[in-house]
Amino acid sequence: MIFKYKLLSEQLAVLEKTKRQYFEIYQNCDCPLCVEEKETFTHIWVCPYQTEAYNQLYNNFKNTLIFGILDSTTDIFAQQLSDQFDLLLFTKSFHVSNITFIDIIKGFVPITLVEWLQKYTTATRHCNLLIKAFDKLYEDSLEL
């Protein structure tokens, strides 16, 4: 629970926080992967060297939802659901005013996602599906 709170509030012990605590050791350190940007919570996910890991998290999250929907309905195909999910525009880039997949990683549940799930599932089913998808997202992020 503490990890999830810190994830949500961006208080994970990323290099920026460590640099503030141990300034004399980490005076001029940036992201250890690209060495171009400051390592912040957002940069951890948008760093070009993390693209594969980010895409894996995104696709696993999306597939968990899609296969959960397909378990309860046969009226739609997986590719249609995949295309519809992508139209929700949970992009990789950082936007102050738009919900991105980075916000989903933090634990936010966008209303557009809930509305999309409501088209295909009952209230109980989409709540359980969201819990399952977020639990999987959390587990997958620990493996990176």
PyMOL commands that set and color helices and strands:
alter all, ss='L'
color gray80, all
select helices_A, chain A and resi 2-8+15-21+41-46+48-72+78-87+101-106+111-118+123-142
alter helices_A, ss='H'
color red, helices_A
deselect
rebuild
show_as cartoon
